[in-house]
């Protein structure tokens, strides 16, 4: 999205290094996002719902639980790992299934003192901005 940091170079680097890369694809049928494997930018990437680049229908699904690292945009993040999304809950539903590291990505001005959080909100393990990396403390259960 135009108001989010451009992480596309990360996508290109991951593919060039032979990493297994999954990107979210909106499923109109399920009204949620699925992770889909991208092997090459062309022909695997197309413009999807909300005008966002995403994997084509030809890309195979990857279980969210198999994701080792997920890079997550947001409207704002706080220093406790809370994330403010765009209000539809899509990311919280998929993040709840991810066992790997959850890395928020934001501009410095998107880091705020506090974001109200509900029980279903998923915390980030870290947040990366153009000038710093904010590691979250391990939470006790």
C-alpha positions in Angstrom: 0.0 0.0 0.0 1.3 3.5 -0.7 1.3 4.4 3.1 3.5 1.4 4.0 7.2 0.8 3.6 8.1 -0.8 0.3 9.3 -4.3 1.2 9.3 -5.5 -2.5 13.2 -5.6 -2.6 13.0 -8.2 0.2 10.7 -10.3 -2.0 13.1 -10.0 -4.9 16.1 -10.9 -2.7 14.4 -13.9 -1.1 13.6 -15.3 -4.6 17.1 -14.6 -5.9 18.5 -16.5 -2.9 16.2 -19.5 -3.5 14.2 -19.0 -0.3 10.7 -20.5 0.0 8.5 -17.4 -0.2 4.9 -17.2 0.6 2.7 -14.1 0.1 -0.9 -13.6 1.2 -3.6 -14.0 -1.5 -7.2 -13.0 -0.8 -9.6 -15.8 -1.3 -13.0 -14.4 -2.3 -14.6 -17.7 -1.7 -13.4 -17.9 2.0 -13.3 -14.1 2.5 -9.9 -14.4 4.1 -6.2 -14.6 3.1 -4.3 -17.8 2.3 -0.5 -18.0 2.1 0.6 -19.0 -1.4 4.1 -20.0 -2.7 5.7 -17.7 -5.1 8.5 -19.1 -7.3 9.0 -16.3 -9.8 7.7 -12.7 -10.0 6.5 -13.4 -13.5 4.0 -15.1 -13.9 3.2 -15.7 -10.2 2.3 -12.2 -9.1 -0.8 -10.3 -10.2 -2.9 -7.5 -8.8 -5.5 -8.8 -6.4 -8.2 -7.4 -4.1 -7.6 -3.9 -2.8 -5.1 -3.4 -5.7 -2.3 -5.2 -3.8 0.3 -7.4 -5.5 -0.4 -11.0 -4.6 0.2 -14.6 -5.8 -1.9 -15.8 -8.7 -4.5 -18.6 -8.3 -1.9 -20.9 -9.9 0.4 -20.6 -6.8 0.0 -23.5 -4.3 -1.1 -22.8 -0.8 1.2 -23.0 2.2 -0.2 -23.7 5.7 0.1 -20.6 7.9 1.6 -22.8 10.7 4.6 -23.6 8.4 5.6 -19.9 8.1 8.9 -19.3 9.9 9.0 -15.5 9.4 6.1 -13.2 8.5 6.5 -9.5 7.7 3.4 -7.6 8.7 2.3 -4.1 7.8 0.1 -2.0 10.0 -1.3 1.4 10.5 0.6 1.7 13.8 2.6 -0.3 16.3 3.5 0.2 20.0 6.5 -0.7 22.0 4.8 -3.7 23.5 4.2 -5.4 20.1 0.6 -4.4 19.6 -0.5 -3.7 16.0 -3.2 -1.5 14.7 -4.5 -2.8 11.4 -7.1 -1.5 9.0 -10.1 -2.9 11.0 -11.2 -6.0 9.1 -9.3 -8.5 11.2 -7.8 -10.4 8.3 -4.2 -10.2 9.6 -5.2 -11.1 13.2 -6.9 -14.3 11.9 -4.0 -15.4 9.8 -1.3 -14.3 12.4 -3.1 -16.5 15.0 -2.1 -19.5 13.0 1.6 -18.5 12.4 4.0 -20.2 14.8 7.1 -18.4 13.5 8.4 -14.9 14.1 6.0 -12.1 13.5 7.9 -8.9 12.3 6.0 -5.7 12.0 7.3 -3.2 9.4 6.5 0.5 9.7 7.8 4.0 9.2 9.2 5.7 12.4 6.2 7.9 12.7 3.9 4.8 13.0 5.4 3.9 16.3 3.2 5.1 19.1 3.2 4.9 22.9 0.2 2.6 23.3 -2.3 0.8 21.2 -5.4 -0.7 22.9 -5.4 -4.4 22.4 -8.1 -7.1 22.7 -7.5 -10.7 23.6 -7.6 -11.9 20.0 -5.0 -9.3 18.8 -1.7 -11.0 17.9 1.5 -9.4 19.2 4.6 -8.9 17.0 8.0 -10.3 18.1 9.7 -7.3 16.7 9.1 -4.2 14.6 11.5 -2.8 12.0 11.5 0.8 10.9 13.9 2.6 8.6 16.0 3.7 11.6 15.6 0.9 14.2 14.7 -2.6 15.2 12.4 -2.9 18.3 12.6 -6.3 19.9 9.7 -7.2 22.2 10.2 -8.8 25.5 9.1 -12.4 25.9 5.7 -12.6 27.5 5.0 -14.9 30.4 1.9 -17.1 30.0 
